Every structure is written in C-alpha cells, then in structure tokens.
C-alpha cells in the first residue's frame, strides 16, 4: 500500500508539489491569526490560591497586574496632568495617586507615614502612581495601553510592574524572532552546503523543512494562542530535530538509484517506502520527548510540547510526501552543482576508541554519579526581570522601585470585608512588623476604625473595597523568587489565615513562589515520563532488556554533563531550561544512539566479529550523526549569539552545547560500551545475532553484496 502511494506521488511530482504550495496559504493565514501570550505566570494551574487571587483582582479590583508609574523632580501639578493623560488612554480603568486620598495640596512631609511611604521616596523627590486596567494584565488591550503610557513618559518618568515587563517582552520578541529564524536558516544552509555533495540540495531540503515549519505554526491557530517562548524557538527546534530525516531519505534514494539507474521515480518510490518505517520509529522517540512536556502542571509545558510534537509529525510527512517531489523536480540542478563533501571519515578515531575501550567504559561509569549530582545544583532563576536587558524602561522602573522606594515586589492580600475594622488593623500591624516590609496601602490603617465609609471619597473606597472583599497592598524589600520573600510570604500567610481562613495572597511574589513549587514537581514528572516512554520504545524496537538501559544512559549522561557545565561555570539558567533540555535533548539525540545500535546489530547479523561490526557501524553512523548534530548546533548557537532575551538565549545555549555533547557521547562512550557489552546484549536481546525469518532474504542479499565487494 505504501509503495503504491509512493509510486503515485513519484510519478506526479508537479501535482503533489502544487498542492503542497496551495496548502501554505491557509497555513500562513493561521500563523498570522494565532495570538501570542507574553505572560509566563498566566500558565500557572488555576487551582493555586495565588492564581485564584489574581482572578479576583482582575474581575473585582482591576488590579491583576497594575503598572507603577514613577516621576522624578516633577511639580505636583505636572504629575497630576500626567495622571489625567494616562487616565484617558483606552484600556486604562483608573489611575491612583495621593490626590485621590488627601488631595494634591498637602506636602509629602505632612502626610501620614503609611501614605507617604507608599507614594513617595524618602526625600520626597520621586512619587509614584498606580495604573489600573480594564482587562487582564497580559491582554492585547492592556499591552497597547502600556505602550501608550510609555510614549507619554520622558527621561524623568519610569514605568514598571508585570504588565510593563510583559509589554517590553512583546516588543523585544516581535523585533527579534524573525531574525532568529533568518540566522538559523542561513547558518544551517552554510554548514549543509559544505557537508553535502551539492550546493543546491541544502536549499531544497530547507525549502521542504520551511514548509513543514509553516504548516506547524499555522495549525497553532486551533490552540487559540501560543507562548512567546514557543513562537521564538519552535521553528529553530523543528529545523534541528527533523533535519536528519531529510538526510536519511537522501541517503536511501542514492542507494536505490544504483539499483534502478533508468527509473528515477521507481527509485524514489522505493526510497520513500524503505524510509517510512525507519522514520516513524526514529521520530517516535523525539515525539515522546516532547509529549512528556505536556504533562507539566505549568501549562507552558503543554504549549511547547504539543507544538513541537506536532512539528515533528509535519517534518516526517513533509520528508515523505513533499521532499521527494522537490528532489525529482530539481534533480538536474542538484547534479549540475555537485562538489566534494567535507564530512571527514572516522576510521582512525573509532579504531583508537575501540583500542582504548576499557578506559572509555570506565570513564563512562565513573562520570554518571558526579554528573547527576552536579547538574542538580545548577543555579536557576524564576523572575522575568532577569530574562530581559537591563536598559529596558520596565527594568529601569523596577530598579528605581528597589533603590528609591525599597519596593522589590508587591503583594495583594484579599480578605472578607465583613471582618471588623479593629481586627483588620491588628492583622495589618502584625504584617507590618515582619522583616522586609517596606510599606502597606490598607483602608483601615490609613483612616482608622472610627471613620465611617459614607463620608469617604468614592475613589478610596473603589481602590480598597469591592463586592464584599477588601484589598491590602503590601510592598516588600525582597525580590520575587528570593528565599527571603518566600519566607516572608509563608509568615504573612500564617498571619492572614488566622483572621480569615478564606483570604488569598497574590501578586508577583506569591505567583513566583507557586511557580517554583510547580516547576520542581514538573521537572521530576517530565523526566521520569520521557525516560520511561523512550525506554519502552527502545525495548520494543530492539526486543531487548539491556539496550534501553545503555542507550538512555548514554544520552542522560550527555544531558547531565550539559547542565553540569552551567553549574561549574556559575551560569544562572531559567526555570524552564532544565525541564525543556531534559526532554528535548533526550528525545532529539537518542536517535543518534539508535542509529549506531541498529547498524551494529545489522553487522553482527552478517556474522562479522564484534570488533569489525562495531567499527563498520561507527564509521557508517557517525557521518550522519555529525551532519545532524552540526545543523542542530549551528542553528541554536547562532540564535544564542544574537538573542537579547536571556530566557531564550539560555535555552539555545544549552541546546547547542547539548547536541555536541550527545554526539561526543555516542563516539566516545556508547561505541565502546556496545562493544564491551555485546555478550550481555546477545543474552538479553531477541534475535540479536540472528535475523528474523521475515528478514532472511534481506540478509542473504546483503551477505552476497559483501562477498562481491571483497572480491
């Protein structure tokens, strides 16, 4: 059935290619219509109290992600004029400043301490206002409003807060993401041009893979939206992990043309038929690695995992149904511009590795435990301000808040408004006594329990009281994700829950604290799932008990060494990096191990001695491994060099380094391990050194071919 389909498409290349081109139109429309989410914290599970608190802030107080605007050495009337201008912007619900509470005539030194500490710095030269939005903090309307506020700002005005950071992330990603893809493609084209035997072939392969990438990105429309992280790295990852499928098909086509020199369409049909099963088996390991990400509680994992698993499927389909037509249509040009490949032969290197096999096997075993321990101590950051350039307006505003207002983070406490004012003041006093509390904006602490609600301005009531809830804003000297803030939040929660068991604490610090807990759990779950899935797949493919252990360990060691380098260099990596690397590097580069092992088994079944078999296998497999790893490395390393967003830059650095380490692990560790363990493998693997009945004809032909070559 597969051969008939392959033969039909090989006989009608123009028809198939035209259909493929037409399908790019809806894919492009889907791509431009897919919304991009720039707020990482919005992917937290909805059952967390901090997330539920955000929903209340958003729906009730319109404070889910307020912006803080700071003015320096600006007269009160000009600050008031700026406030009024901001209030007119579409998407802004309101702007809160001291004039809403005590009027603008009162000087800072005459204000109550609680109020002055919230809105002014110590010397009174800087003041801040709180901007509330009509929609959620990461909505398109809010981000447009933030952009308008930034246009009103001058050199004496700063803006900060989660919405401001998210808007800066959007601007930077939108500007740089197309450059990432262009650089990755150009560098991949350059390295492929020298490693392949034609100057035209790399262009055609990249054309086919580019179509697969657009199909994948276009179908993201069904999800409604994707994260900016997925948008930025998906194309580069898809290019890197599916490149070897194209190389595999071309190698097979070259072999089949020798058998069918006068019928190119038949040769291509055979190549497609023979490649299909191998590509499906190879791609499954990569797909399982990405699918493991979908089981993260942090929904960002599903976002990346689903898009990338889908991308691998499109990559395989493109190699099977589109690349063959492109090759057939442009084969004359491919042949016209042929040249000698620079891919080296590994005969001498492999002979040297096998000669010193005991040394490398010992090193493999010795490195496992320390590499695992060291990689677990990598320094990880969780807050987005560390992922962005420090000269952005939102980061400068955040630094101003830290330096001038002792406000490194802001939390919001939501309590039942029916609690007596005296009790609330008592609770607020306890919170104020905690170490690291910079200031607090609380209805009862500002005015006292004796002041009735009906004589107060509506603006103050709307800020602090809505729909039976009362909001308390607490500013902390400690930054989000720090141990000090997390300890402070634990103590704060203990105090608040004594007064109101239904109370919720939210804000950047509380959300980030929950993010840390969620990611720690996700790292364990995704690691176990990806290893287990790939372990089972290898066991089924090879009918073996020992090979899954050896192959997975060889790539896991490469992953641990990759992360260990970051630890030893003192490099801080983003919270998502270990989880992504653990799944992606395992799923994408375990193909190298499978390729070597498959060829080793094939040589053993020919009756060759194990030393000859492993050398033949290594010499044949490592050329393909080098090409695939080189493209993966150059594409991700190029993005690392030009990227200004540390979150993306760090992931690309790890992926680039990981591809090389995995390739080196195959050469220096797995090759000698397979050689030394061949006896164990034979005893624990079905049909290891004997062909299955269905394959006897193939191996007889292979043996006959070997005899002719020797003669």
Residue, then its C-alpha position, 0 to 999 in steps of 0.5 A: x500500500x505504501x509503495x503504491x502511494x509512493x509510486x503515485x506521488x513519484x510519478x506526479x511530482x508537479x501535482x503533489x508539489x502544487x498542492x503542497x504550495x496551495x496548502x501554505x496559504x491557509x497555513x500562513x493565514x493561521x500563523x498570522x491569526x494565532x495570538x501570542x501570550x507574553x505572560x509566563x505566570x498566566x500558565x500557572x494551574x488555576x487551582x493555586x490560591x495565588x492564581x485564584x487571587x489574581x482572578x479576583x483582582x482582575x474581575x473585582x479590583x482591576x488590579x491583576x497586574x497594575x503598572x507603577x508609574x514613577x516621576x522624578x523632580x516633577x511639580x505636583x501639578x505636572x504629575x497630576x496632568x500626567x495622571x489625567x493623560x494616562x487616565x484617558x488612554x483606552x484600556x486604562x480603568x483608573x489611575x491612583x495617586x495621593x490626590x485621590x486620598x488627601x488631595x494634591x495640596x498637602x506636602x509629602x512631609x505632612x502626610x501620614x507615614x503609611x501614605x507617604x511611604x507608599x507614594x513617595x521616596x524618602x526625600x520626597x523627590x520621586x512619587x509614584x502612581x498606580x495604573x489600573x486596567x480594564x482587562x487582564x494584565x497580559x491582554x492585547x488591550x492592556x499591552x497597547x495601553x502600556x505602550x501608550x503610557x510609555x510614549x507619554x513618559x520622558x527621561x524623568x518618568x519610569x514605568x514598571x510592574x508585570x504588565x510593563x515587563x510583559x509589554x517590553x517582552x512583546x516588543x523585544x520578541x516581535x523585533x527579534x524572532x524573525x531574525x532568529x529564524x533568518x540566522x538559523x536558516x542561513x547558518x544551517x544552509x552554510x554548514x549543509x552546503x559544505x557537508x553535502x555533495x551539492x550546493x543546491x540540495x541544502x536549499x531544497x531540503x530547507x525549502x521542504x523543512x520551511x514548509x513543514x515549519x509553516x504548516x506547524x505554526x499555522x495549525x497553532x491557530x486551533x490552540x487559540x494562542x501560543x507562548x512567546x517562548x514557543x513562537x521564538x524557538x519552535x521553528x529553530x527546534x523543528x529545523x534541528x530535530x527533523x533535519x536528519x530525516x531529510x538526510x536519511x531519505x537522501x541517503x536511501x534514494x542514492x542507494x536505490x538509484x544504483x539499483x534502478x539507474x533508468x527509473x528515477x521515480x521507481x527509485x524514489x518510490x522505493x526510497x520513500x517506502x524503505x524510509x517510512x518505517x525507519x522514520x516513524x520509529x526514529x521520530x517516535x522517540x523525539x515525539x515522546x520527548x516532547x509529549x512528556x512536556x505536556x504533562x507539566x502542571x505549568x501549562x507552558x509545558x503543554x504549549x511547547x510540547x504539543x507544538x513541537x510534537x506536532x512539528x515533528x509529525x509535519x517534518x516526517x510527512x513533509x520528508x515523505x510526501x513533499x521532499x521527494x517531489x522537490x528532489x525529482x523536480x530539481x534533480x538536474x540542478x542538484x547534479x549540475x552543482x555537485x562538489x566534494x563533501x567535507x564530512x571527514x571519515x572516522x576510521x582512525x578515531x573509532x579504531x583508537x576508541x575501540x583500542x582504548x575501550x576499557x578506559x572509555x567504559x570506565x570513564x563512562x561509569x565513573x562520570x554518571x554519579x558526579x554528573x547527576x549530582x552536579x547538574x542538580x545544583x545548577x543555579x536557576x532563576x524564576x523572575x522575568x526581570x532577569x530574562x530581559x536587558x537591563x536598559x529596558x524602561x520596565x527594568x529601569x522602573x523596577x530598579x528605581x522601585x528597589x533603590x528609591x522606594x525599597x519596593x522589590x515586589x508587591x503583594x495583594x492580600x484579599x480578605x472578607x470585608x465583613x471582618x471588623x475594622x479593629x481586627x483588620x488593623x491588628x492583622x495589618x500591624x502584625x504584617x507590618x512588623x515582619x522583616x522586609x516590609x517596606x510599606x502597606x496601602x490598607x483602608x483601615x490603617x490609613x483612616x482608622x476604625x472610627x471613620x465611617x465609609x459614607x463620608x469617604x471619597x468614592x475613589x478610596x473606597x473603589x481602590x480598597x473595597x469591592x463586592x464584599x472583599x477588601x484589598x491590602x497592598x503590601x510592598x516588600x524589600x525582597x525580590x520575587x523568587x528570593x528565599x527571603x520573600x518566600x519566607x516572608x510570604x509563608x509568615x504573612x500567610x500564617x498571619x492572614x489565615x488566622x483572621x480569615x481562613x478564606x483570604x488569598x495572597x497574590x501578586x508577583x511574589x506569591x505567583x513566583x513562589x507557586x511557580x517554583x513549587x510547580x516547576x520542581x514537581x514538573x521537572x521530576x514528572x517530565x523526566x521520569x515520563x520521557x525516560x520511561x516512554x523512550x525506554x519502552x520504545x527502545x525495548x520494543x524496537x530492539x526486543x531487548x532488556x539491556x539496550x534501553x538501559x545503555x542507550x538512555x544512559x548514554x544520552x542522560x549522561x550527555x544531558x547531565x554533563x550539559x547542565x553540569x557545565x552551567x553549574x561549574x561555570x556559575x551560569x544562572x539558567x531559567x526555570x524552564x531550561x532544565x525541564x525543556x533540555x531534559x526532554x528535548x535533548x533526550x528525545x532529539x539525540x537518542x536517535x543518534x544512539x539508535x542509529x549506531x545500535x541498529x547498524x551494529x546489530x545489522x553487522x553482527x547479523x552478517x556474522x562479522x566479529x564484534x570488533x569489525x561490526x562495531x567499527x563498520x557501524x561507527x564509521x557508517x553512523x557517525x557521518x550522519x550523526x555529525x551532519x545532524x548534530x552540526x545543523x542542530x548546533x549551528x542553528x541554536x548557537x547562532x540564535x544564542x549569539x544574537x538573542x537579547x532575551x536571556x530566557x531564550x538565549x539560555x535555552x539555545x545555549x544549552x541546546x547547542x552545547x547539548x547536541x555536541x555533547x550527545x554526539x561526543x557521547x555516542x563516539x566516545x562512550x556508547x561505541x565502546x560500551x556496545x562493544x564491551x557489552x555485546x555478550x550481555x546484549x546477545x543474552x538479553x536481546x531477541x534475535x540479536x545475532x540472528x535475523x528474523x525469518x521475515x528478514x532472511x532474504x534481506x540478509x542473504x542479499x546483503x551477505x552476497x553484496x559483501x562477498x562481491x565487494x571483497x572480491 
